[in-house]
Amino acid sequence: MLRNSFHSTETAVFRVASDILEALDRGDLAALTLLDAFDTVDLAVLIHRLESSYGIRTTVLDWFKTYLGQRVQQVRFRGCRSAFTVLSFGVPQGSVLEPIIFLIYTADLIRLIEGSGMRPVPFGRSCVPLP
């Protein structure tokens, strides 16, 4: 289970390297997956998870749908602009909700990894929750 203490990126790297070396010393397999995680959040899956796993409905769910779903982007390059595109992935970056939304999105993944006997070390930006 994750505690509320947070540690630096260096601590996370040391922890992961140590875990991998210990697993290899025991003859076990080790895996490491690195993602630009906040850009990979599928908004449809997140909305479904808010409903099914956390019981969020009605006004609060509508607020999340508006906050997450009504975002567009446009590319400007050398005086030219692309058409606006509705974003289907990613969470608004720089907001206080960003890490919370990502933890909600990945909570089932963490339980799945732990249930298979592995130990996840989830972290984002420069802080790491450690057990």
DSSP file with accessible surface (Angstrom, degrees, kcal/mol):
  #  RESIDUE AA STRUCTURE BP1 BP2  ACC     N-H-->O    O-->H-N    N-H-->O    O-->H-N    TCO  KAPPA ALPHA  PHI   PSI    X-CA   Y-CA   Z-CA
    1    1 A M              0   0  187      0, 0.0     2,-0.3     0, 0.0   129,-0.0   0.000 360.0 360.0 360.0 144.4    0.0    0.0    0.0
    2    2 A L        -     0   0   60    129,-0.2     2,-0.1     2,-0.0   128,-0.0  -0.583 360.0-149.0 -84.0 137.8    1.2    3.5   -0.8
    3    3 A R        -     0   0  135    127,-1.0    -1,-0.0    -2,-0.3   127,-0.0  -0.452  26.0-111.8 -91.8 175.8    2.0    5.9    2.0
    4    4 A N  S    S+     0   0  150     -2,-0.1     2,-0.3   125,-0.1    -1,-0.1   0.398  82.7 108.1 -90.6   4.4    1.7    9.7    1.7
    5    5 A S        -     0   0   40    125,-0.3   125,-0.9     1,-0.0     2,-0.4  -0.625  55.2-155.8 -83.7 142.6    5.4   10.3    1.9
    6    6 A F  E     -A  129   0A 119     -2,-0.3     2,-0.3   123,-0.2   121,-0.1  -0.920   8.0-167.7-121.3 145.3    7.0   11.5   -1.4
    7    7 A H  E     -A  128   0A  65    121,-1.3   121,-1.1    -2,-0.4     5,-0.0  -0.807  28.3 -87.1-128.5 167.7   10.6   11.1   -2.5
    8    8 A S     >  -     0   0   47     -2,-0.3     4,-1.9   119,-0.2   119,-0.2  -0.155  37.0-108.0 -72.4 166.9   12.8   12.5   -5.2
    9    9 A T  H  > S+     0   0   47    117,-0.3     4,-2.7     1,-0.2     5,-0.2   0.881 121.1  58.6 -60.6 -37.8   13.2   11.1   -8.7
   10   10 A E  H  > S+     0   0  144      1,-0.2     4,-2.5     2,-0.2    -1,-0.2   0.906 104.1  50.7 -60.2 -40.0   16.7   10.0   -7.7
   11   11 A T  H  > S+     0   0   52      1,-0.2     4,-2.7     2,-0.2    -1,-0.2   0.915 110.2  50.1 -63.4 -41.0   15.2    7.9   -4.9
   12   12 A A  H  X S+     0   0    0     -4,-1.9     4,-2.8     2,-0.2     5,-0.2   0.923 110.6  48.5 -63.9 -44.1   12.8    6.3   -7.4
   13   13 A V  H  X S+     0   0   90     -4,-2.7     4,-2.8     2,-0.2     5,-0.2   0.935 113.1  47.9 -62.2 -44.5   15.6    5.5   -9.8
   14   14 A F  H  X S+     0   0  155     -4,-2.5     4,-2.7    -5,-0.2    -2,-0.2   0.929 112.6  49.5 -60.9 -43.9   17.7    4.0   -7.0
   15   15 A R  H  X S+     0   0   37     -4,-2.7     4,-2.6     2,-0.2    -2,-0.2   0.929 113.3  45.0 -62.7 -46.6   14.7    2.0   -5.8
   16   16 A V  H  X S+     0   0   26     -4,-2.8     4,-2.6     2,-0.2     5,-0.2   0.937 114.1  48.8 -65.4 -45.3   13.9    0.6   -9.2
   17   17 A A  H  X S+     0   0   46     -4,-2.8     4,-2.6    -5,-0.2    -2,-0.2   0.923 112.9  48.6 -60.2 -43.2   17.5   -0.2  -10.0
   18   18 A S  H  X S+     0   0   34     -4,-2.7     4,-2.7    -5,-0.2    -2,-0.2   0.927 111.2  49.6 -62.9 -44.7   17.8   -1.9   -6.6
   19   19 A D  H  X S+     0   0   28     -4,-2.6     4,-2.3     2,-0.2    -2,-0.2   0.902 111.9  48.7 -61.2 -41.8   14.6   -3.9   -7.2
   20   20 A I  H  X S+     0   0   46     -4,-2.6     4,-2.5     2,-0.2     5,-0.2   0.943 112.5  47.4 -64.8 -46.3   15.8   -5.0  -10.6
   21   21 A L  H  X S+     0   0  106     -4,-2.6     4,-2.5     1,-0.2    -2,-0.2   0.910 112.0  50.1 -63.1 -40.8   19.2   -6.1   -9.4
   22   22 A E  H  X S+     0   0   94     -4,-2.7     4,-1.6     2,-0.2    -1,-0.2   0.914 110.9  49.6 -63.2 -42.4   17.7   -8.0   -6.5
   23   23 A A  H  <>S+     0   0    8     -4,-2.3     5,-2.9     1,-0.2     4,-0.4   0.923 112.1  47.6 -62.2 -44.4   15.3   -9.8   -8.8
   24   24 A L  H ><5S+     0   0   97     -4,-2.5     3,-1.2     1,-0.2    -2,-0.2   0.894 108.2  55.1 -65.4 -38.1   18.1  -10.8  -11.2
   25   25 A D  H 3<5S+     0   0  142     -4,-2.5    -1,-0.2     1,-0.3    -2,-0.2   0.853 109.0  48.7 -61.3 -34.3   20.2  -12.0   -8.3
   26   26 A R  T 3<5S-     0   0  152     -4,-1.6    -1,-0.3    -5,-0.2    -2,-0.2   0.501 120.5-111.5 -80.5  -7.2   17.3  -14.3   -7.3
   27   27 A G  T < 5S+     0   0   66     -3,-1.2    -3,-0.2    -4,-0.4    -2,-0.1   0.616  74.9 134.6  84.5  11.8   17.0  -15.5  -10.9
   28   28 A D      < -     0   0   79     -5,-2.9    -1,-0.3    -6,-0.2     2,-0.3  -0.401  59.3-104.1 -86.5 169.2   13.6  -13.8  -11.3
   29   29 A L        -     0   0  171     -2,-0.1     2,-0.4    -3,-0.1    -1,-0.1  -0.636  32.1-160.8 -88.4 152.0   12.5  -11.7  -14.2
   30   30 A A        -     0   0   45     -2,-0.3     2,-0.4    -7,-0.0   -10,-0.1  -0.988   5.4-169.8-134.1 144.1   12.4   -7.9  -14.0
   31   31 A A        -     0   0   85     -2,-0.4     2,-0.4     2,-0.0    -2,-0.0  -0.983   5.7-169.0-135.1 146.8   10.5   -5.4  -16.1
   32   32 A L        -     0   0   98     -2,-0.4     2,-0.5     2,-0.0    -2,-0.0  -0.992   3.4-173.4-136.3 125.3   10.5   -1.6  -16.4
   33   33 A T        -     0   0  114     -2,-0.4     2,-0.5     2,-0.0    -2,-0.0  -0.983   2.2-171.9-121.4 125.3    8.0    0.4  -18.3
   34   34 A L        +     0   0  128     -2,-0.5     2,-0.3     2,-0.0    -2,-0.0  -0.966  12.4 170.2-118.1 129.2    8.4    4.2  -18.7
   35   35 A L        -     0   0  121     -2,-0.5     2,-1.9     0, 0.0     3,-0.2  -0.949  49.6-118.8-133.0 154.4    5.7    6.3  -20.2
   36   36 A D    >   -     0   0  100     -2,-0.3     3,-1.3     1,-0.2     4,-0.4  -0.665  52.8-175.6 -83.1  76.1    4.8    9.9  -20.7
   37   37 A A  G >   +     0   0   18     -2,-1.9     3,-1.7     1,-0.3     4,-0.4   0.790  63.7  56.8 -58.3 -42.1    2.0    8.9  -18.5
   38   38 A F  G 3  S+     0   0   13      1,-0.3    53,-1.1     2,-0.2     3,-0.5   0.786 106.6  52.5 -67.9 -23.2   -0.2   12.0  -18.4
   39   39 A D  G <  S+     0   0   75     -3,-1.3    -1,-0.3    51,-0.2    -2,-0.2   0.545 102.4  61.0 -85.1  -7.4   -0.5   12.1  -22.2
   40   40 A T    <   +     0   0   58     -3,-1.7     2,-0.4    -4,-0.4    -1,-0.2   0.457  69.1 121.8 -99.6  -1.8   -1.7    8.5  -22.3
   41   41 A V        -     0   0    0     -3,-0.5    49,-2.4    -4,-0.4     2,-0.7  -0.484  57.5-142.4 -68.4 119.1   -4.9    8.8  -20.3
   42   42 A D  B  >  -B   89   0B  46     -2,-0.4     4,-2.5    47,-0.2    47,-0.2  -0.747   7.6-152.4 -81.8 115.8   -7.8    7.6  -22.4
   43   43 A L  H  > S+     0   0   14     45,-2.1     4,-2.7    -2,-0.7     5,-0.2   0.860  91.9  53.4 -64.6 -35.6  -10.6   10.0  -21.4
   44   44 A A  H  > S+     0   0   73     44,-0.4     4,-2.2     2,-0.2    -1,-0.2   0.922 111.7  46.1 -64.3 -41.7  -13.4    7.6  -22.2
   45   45 A V  H  > S+     0   0   53      2,-0.2     4,-2.8     1,-0.2    -2,-0.2   0.917 112.0  51.7 -65.8 -42.4  -11.8    4.9  -20.0
   46   46 A L  H  X S+     0   0    1     -4,-2.5     4,-2.6     2,-0.2    -2,-0.2   0.939 109.9  48.2 -60.7 -46.1  -11.2    7.5  -17.2
   47   47 A I  H  X S+     0   0   24     -4,-2.7     4,-1.9     1,-0.2    -1,-0.2   0.931 112.8  49.1 -61.9 -42.6  -14.9    8.6  -17.3
   48   48 A H  H  X S+     0   0  117     -4,-2.2     4,-3.3     1,-0.2     5,-0.3   0.923 111.4  49.7 -61.4 -42.4  -16.0    4.9  -17.2
   49   49 A R  H  X>S+     0   0   50     -4,-2.8     4,-2.1     1,-0.2     5,-1.0   0.889 106.7  54.7 -65.4 -39.7  -13.7    4.3  -14.3
   50   50 A L  H  <5S+     0   0    2     -4,-2.6     6,-2.5    -5,-0.2     4,-0.5   0.912 116.4  39.6 -59.2 -38.7  -15.0    7.3  -12.4
   51   51 A E  H  X5S+     0   0   72     -4,-1.9     4,-1.0     4,-0.2    -2,-0.2   0.961 124.8  33.0 -73.8 -53.7  -18.5    5.9  -12.7
   52   52 A S  H  <5S+     0   0   70     -4,-3.3    -3,-0.2    -5,-0.2    -2,-0.2   0.884 128.6  31.2 -78.8 -39.8  -17.8    2.1  -12.2
   53   53 A S  T  <5S+     0   0   53     -4,-2.1    -3,-0.2    -5,-0.3    -1,-0.2   0.772 132.4  27.8 -90.2 -28.5  -15.0    2.1   -9.7
   54   54 A Y  T  4<S-     0   0   94     -5,-1.0    -3,-0.2    -4,-0.5    -2,-0.2   0.425  94.8-125.3-117.4  -2.0  -15.6    5.3   -7.7
   55   55 A G     <  +     0   0   47     -4,-1.0     2,-0.5    -6,-0.3    -4,-0.2   0.725  49.4 160.7  68.0  21.7  -19.4    5.7   -8.0
   56   56 A I        +     0   0   35     -6,-2.5     2,-0.2    -7,-0.2    -1,-0.2  -0.661  14.0 152.6 -80.8 126.2  -19.2    9.2   -9.4
   57   57 A R    >>  +     0   0  136     -2,-0.5     4,-1.2     4,-0.0     3,-0.9  -0.798  35.1   8.2-142.2 178.8  -22.4   10.2  -11.1
   58   58 A T  H 3> S+     0   0  109     -2,-0.2     4,-2.7     1,-0.2     5,-0.2  -0.074 121.3   6.2  48.2-124.5  -24.7   13.1  -12.1
   59   59 A T  H 3> S+     0   0  112      1,-0.2     4,-2.2     2,-0.2    -1,-0.2   0.877 133.7  48.2 -60.2 -42.9  -23.4   16.6  -11.6
   60   60 A V  H <> S+     0   0   79     -3,-0.9     4,-2.3     2,-0.2    -1,-0.2   0.930 113.2  47.8 -66.7 -42.0  -19.9   15.6  -10.5
   61   61 A L  H  X S+     0   0    5     -4,-1.2     4,-2.6     1,-0.2    -2,-0.2   0.917 110.9  51.9 -64.5 -40.8  -19.5   13.2  -13.4
   62   62 A D  H  X S+     0   0   87     -4,-2.7     4,-2.3     2,-0.2    -1,-0.2   0.882 107.4  53.3 -61.6 -37.6  -20.8   15.9  -15.8
   63   63 A W  H  X S+     0   0  127     -4,-2.2     4,-3.0    -5,-0.2     5,-0.2   0.942 109.9  47.1 -62.6 -45.7  -18.2   18.3  -14.3
   64   64 A F  H  X S+     0   0   26     -4,-2.3     4,-2.9     1,-0.2     5,-0.4   0.913 110.7  52.4 -61.5 -43.5  -15.4   15.8  -15.0
   65   65 A K  H  X S+     0   0   94     -4,-2.6     4,-2.6     1,-0.2     5,-0.3   0.919 113.9  43.3 -59.4 -42.5  -16.7   15.3  -18.6
   66   66 A T  H  X S+     0   0   71     -4,-2.3     4,-1.4     2,-0.2    -2,-0.2   0.939 115.5  47.9 -67.6 -46.7  -16.7   19.0  -19.2
   67   67 A Y  H  < S+     0   0   62     -4,-3.0    -2,-0.2    -5,-0.2    -1,-0.2   0.899 125.7  28.4 -61.6 -41.6  -13.3   19.6  -17.6
   68   68 A L  H  < S+     0   0    1     -4,-2.9     3,-0.3    -5,-0.2    -2,-0.2   0.806 123.1  45.6 -91.0 -32.0  -11.6   16.7  -19.4
   69   69 A G  H  < S+     0   0   32     -4,-2.6     2,-0.5    -5,-0.4    -3,-0.2   0.636  94.4  68.3 -96.4 -15.1  -13.6   16.5  -22.7
   70   70 A Q  S  < S+     0   0  150     -4,-1.4     2,-0.4    -5,-0.3    -1,-0.2  -0.300  73.3 117.2-103.9  53.4  -14.0   20.0  -24.0
   71   71 A R        -     0   0   51     -2,-0.5    16,-2.5    16,-0.3     2,-0.3  -0.937  37.2-178.4-121.0 140.7  -10.3   20.6  -24.8
   72   72 A V  E     -C   86   0C  79     -2,-0.4     2,-0.3    14,-0.2    14,-0.2  -0.886   8.8-155.7-129.7 163.0   -8.9   21.3  -28.3
   73   73 A Q  E     -C   85   0C 105     12,-2.0    12,-2.4    -2,-0.3     2,-0.3  -0.970   4.1-168.4-138.4 157.5   -5.5   21.9  -29.7
   74   74 A Q        -     0   0   53     -2,-0.3     2,-0.5    10,-0.2    10,-0.1  -0.994  16.6-135.7-143.4 142.6   -4.1   23.6  -32.7
   75   75 A V        -     0   0   87     -2,-0.3     7,-2.6     8,-0.3     2,-0.5  -0.870  16.3-168.4-102.5 131.1   -0.6   23.6  -34.3
   76   76 A R  E     +D   81   0D 171     -2,-0.5     2,-0.4     5,-0.2     5,-0.2  -0.984  13.2 166.2-118.1 129.5    0.9   26.8  -35.5
   77   77 A F  E >   -D   80   0D 129      3,-2.6     3,-2.1    -2,-0.5    -2,-0.0  -0.947  65.8 -20.6-147.2 121.6    4.1   26.7  -37.5
   78   78 A R  T 3  S-     0   0  217     -2,-0.4     3,-0.1     1,-0.3    -1,-0.0   0.888 127.7 -46.5  48.7  47.3    5.6   29.5  -39.6
   79   79 A G  T 3  S+     0   0   85      1,-0.2     2,-0.3     0, 0.0    -1,-0.3   0.407 116.4 110.8  82.7  -4.8    2.4   31.5  -39.8
   80   80 A C  E <   -D   77   0D  91     -3,-2.1    -3,-2.6     0, 0.0     2,-0.4  -0.797  50.2-156.8-103.5 148.1    0.2   28.6  -40.7
   81   81 A R  E     -D   76   0D 160     -2,-0.3    -5,-0.2    -5,-0.2     2,-0.1  -0.976   7.5-139.6-125.2 140.2   -2.4   27.0  -38.4
   82   82 A S        -     0   0   49     -7,-2.6     2,-0.1    -2,-0.4     3,-0.1  -0.357  38.8 -87.2 -82.7 171.2   -3.9   23.6  -38.4
   83   83 A A        -     0   0   79      1,-0.1    -8,-0.3    -2,-0.1     2,-0.2  -0.403  54.0 -93.0 -70.4 155.8   -7.6   23.0  -37.8
   84   84 A F        -     0   0  133    -10,-0.1     2,-0.4    -2,-0.1   -10,-0.2  -0.504  42.0-157.5 -69.9 140.4   -8.6   22.6  -34.2
   85   85 A T  E     -C   73   0C  78    -12,-2.4   -12,-2.0    -2,-0.2     2,-0.3  -0.985  15.8-125.0-122.9 132.0   -8.6   19.0  -33.0
   86   86 A V  E     -C   72   0C  93     -2,-0.4     2,-0.4   -14,-0.2   -14,-0.2  -0.575  29.8-125.1 -73.9 133.8  -10.6   17.7  -30.0
   87   87 A L        +     0   0   34    -16,-2.5   -16,-0.3    -2,-0.3    -1,-0.1  -0.691  31.6 174.0 -85.6 128.9   -8.3   15.9  -27.5
   88   88 A S        +     0   0   75     -2,-0.4   -45,-2.1   -45,-0.0   -44,-0.4   0.500  66.9  47.3-105.4 -11.7   -9.3   12.3  -26.6
   89   89 A F  B    S+B   42   0B 107    -47,-0.2   -47,-0.2   -46,-0.1   -49,-0.1  -0.920  85.7  38.7-130.5 157.3   -6.3   11.5  -24.5
   90   90 A G        -     0   0    4    -49,-2.4   -51,-0.2    -2,-0.3   -52,-0.1   0.074  66.0-106.0  90.7 156.1   -4.4   13.3  -21.8
   91   91 A V        -     0   0    3    -53,-1.1     2,-0.2   -49,-0.0   -23,-0.1  -0.867  47.8 -82.3-115.6 154.2   -5.3   15.3  -18.8
   92   92 A P    >   -     0   0   23      0, 0.0     3,-0.8     0, 0.0     2,-0.3  -0.379  53.3-136.8 -57.3 121.1   -4.9   19.1  -18.4
   93   93 A Q  T 3  S+     0   0   96      1,-0.2     3,-0.1    -2,-0.2     4,-0.0  -0.615  78.6  29.4 -88.2 143.0   -1.3   19.5  -17.3
   94   94 A G  T 3  S+     0   0   75      1,-0.4    -1,-0.2    -2,-0.3     2,-0.2   0.324  89.3 119.6  95.7  -5.2   -0.2   21.9  -14.6
   95   95 A S  S X  S-     0   0   32     -3,-0.8     3,-0.9     1,-0.1    -1,-0.4  -0.547  73.9-120.7 -89.8 159.6   -3.5   21.6  -12.7
   96   96 A V  T 3  S+     0   0  129      1,-0.2     4,-0.5    -2,-0.2    -1,-0.1   0.739 113.2  58.5 -69.1 -19.6   -3.7   20.4   -9.1
   97   97 A L  T 3> S+     0   0   46      1,-0.2     4,-3.2     2,-0.1     5,-0.3   0.668  81.1  89.4 -81.8 -16.6   -6.0   17.6  -10.3
   98   98 A E  H <> S+     0   0   11     -3,-0.9     4,-2.2     1,-0.2     5,-0.2   0.921  91.8  38.4 -51.0 -55.5   -3.5   16.2  -12.8
   99   99 A P  H  > S+     0   0   63      0, 0.0     4,-2.3     0, 0.0    -1,-0.2   0.894 117.2  51.5 -68.2 -33.0   -1.8   13.7  -10.4
  100  100 A I  H  > S+     0   0   92     -4,-0.5     4,-2.4     2,-0.2    -2,-0.2   0.937 110.1  48.6 -66.6 -45.3   -5.0   12.8   -8.7
  101  101 A I  H  X S+     0   0    3     -4,-3.2     4,-2.5     1,-0.2    -1,-0.2   0.924 111.6  50.1 -61.1 -41.5   -6.8   12.0  -12.0
  102  102 A F  H  X S+     0   0   36     -4,-2.2     4,-2.3    -5,-0.3    -1,-0.2   0.913 109.2  50.8 -65.8 -40.0   -3.8    9.9  -13.1
  103  103 A L  H  X S+     0   0   84     -4,-2.3     4,-1.1     2,-0.2    -1,-0.2   0.903 110.5  49.7 -64.1 -39.1   -3.8    7.9   -9.8
  104  104 A I  H  < S+     0   0   30     -4,-2.4     3,-0.5     1,-0.2     4,-0.4   0.935 111.9  49.4 -61.4 -44.0   -7.6    7.3  -10.3
  105  105 A Y  H  < S+     0   0   42     -4,-2.5     4,-0.2     1,-0.2     3,-0.2   0.871 119.3  36.0 -63.8 -38.1   -6.9    6.2  -13.9
  106  106 A T  H  X S+     0   0   14     -4,-2.3     4,-2.4    -5,-0.2     3,-0.3   0.477  86.4 100.1 -97.7  -1.6   -4.1    3.8  -12.9
  107  107 A A  H  X S+     0   0   17     -4,-1.1     4,-2.1    -3,-0.5     5,-0.2   0.893  85.5  47.2 -55.8 -43.8   -5.4    2.5   -9.6
  108  108 A D  H  > S+     0   0   51     -4,-0.4     4,-2.3    -3,-0.2    -1,-0.3   0.869 109.9  54.4 -66.7 -33.9   -6.7   -0.8  -11.0
  109  109 A L  H  > S+     0   0   90     -3,-0.3     4,-2.7    -4,-0.2    -2,-0.2   0.929 106.7  50.8 -64.2 -42.8   -3.4   -1.3  -12.9
  110  110 A I  H  X S+     0   0   24     -4,-2.4     4,-2.7     1,-0.2     5,-0.2   0.941 111.4  47.8 -61.0 -45.1   -1.5   -0.9   -9.6
  111  111 A R  H  X S+     0   0  135     -4,-2.1     4,-2.6     1,-0.2    -1,-0.2   0.897 111.3  51.4 -63.1 -38.8   -3.8   -3.5   -8.0
  112  112 A L  H  X S+     0   0  123     -4,-2.3     4,-1.0     2,-0.2    -2,-0.2   0.936 111.4  46.6 -64.1 -44.4   -3.3   -5.8  -11.0
  113  113 A I  H ><>S+     0   0   41     -4,-2.7     5,-1.8     1,-0.2     3,-0.7   0.943 114.5  46.8 -63.4 -46.2    0.5   -5.6  -10.8
  114  114 A E  H ><5S+     0   0   78     -4,-2.7     3,-1.8     1,-0.2    -1,-0.2   0.897 108.2  56.9 -63.5 -38.1    0.5   -6.1   -7.0
  115  115 A G  H 3<5S+     0   0   70     -4,-2.6    -1,-0.2     1,-0.3    -2,-0.2   0.728 101.4  57.1 -65.9 -21.6   -1.9   -9.1   -7.4
  116  116 A S  T <<5S-     0   0   72     -4,-1.0    -1,-0.3    -3,-0.7    -2,-0.2   0.347 124.0-102.8 -91.6   6.8    0.6  -10.8   -9.8
  117  117 A G  T < 5S+     0   0   72     -3,-1.8     2,-0.2     1,-0.3    -3,-0.2   0.495  83.7 121.2  89.6   3.2    3.3  -10.7   -7.2
  118  118 A M      < -     0   0  109     -5,-1.8    -1,-0.3   -88,-0.0    -2,-0.1  -0.590  58.9-130.5 -96.4 164.3    5.2   -7.7   -8.6
  119  119 A R        -     0   0  129     -2,-0.2     2,-0.1    -3,-0.1    -5,-0.1  -0.925  20.0-152.7-118.3 109.0    5.9   -4.4   -6.8
  120  120 A P        -     0   0   17      0, 0.0   -10,-0.0     0, 0.0     0, 0.0  -0.446   8.2-160.4 -77.2 151.8    5.1   -1.3   -8.7
  121  121 A V        -     0   0   25     -2,-0.1     2,-0.2     9,-0.1     9,-0.1  -0.735  19.7-172.0-126.5  78.1    6.9    2.0   -8.1
  122  122 A P        +     0   0   25      0, 0.0     2,-0.3     0, 0.0  -110,-0.0  -0.521  14.5 155.4 -74.6 139.3    4.5    4.6   -9.5
  123  123 A F        -     0   0   79     -2,-0.2     2,-0.3     5,-0.2     5,-0.2  -0.986  23.8-160.8-157.9 156.9    5.7    8.1   -9.8
  124  124 A G  B >   -E  127   0E  22      3,-1.4     3,-1.9    -2,-0.3     2,-0.1  -0.997  61.8 -24.1-140.9 145.2    5.1   11.3  -11.7
  125  125 A R  T 3  S-     0   0  140     -2,-0.3    -2,-0.0     1,-0.2     0, 0.0  -0.327 123.5 -26.5  55.3-121.7    7.2   14.4  -12.2
  126  126 A S  T 3  S+     0   0   88   -118,-0.1     2,-0.4    -2,-0.1  -117,-0.3   0.088 118.2  79.3-115.3  23.8    9.6   14.7   -9.3
  127  127 A C  B <   -E  124   0E  53     -3,-1.9    -3,-1.4  -119,-0.2  -119,-0.2  -0.981  52.7-166.1-133.0 148.6    7.8   12.9   -6.5
  128  128 A V  E     -A    7   0A   0   -121,-1.1  -121,-1.3    -2,-0.4     2,-0.6  -0.983  14.9-144.1-134.1 119.5    7.4    9.2   -5.7
  129  129 A P  E     -A    6   0A  14      0, 0.0  -123,-0.2     0, 0.0  -125,-0.1  -0.764  27.2-168.6 -80.1 123.7    5.0    7.5   -3.3
  130  130 A L              0   0   15   -125,-0.9  -127,-1.0    -2,-0.6  -125,-0.3  -0.913 360.0 360.0-113.3 145.4    6.8    4.6   -1.8
  131  131 A P              0   0   63      0, 0.0  -129,-0.2     0, 0.0    -1,-0.0  -0.255 360.0 360.0 -71.6 360.0    5.3    1.8    0.4
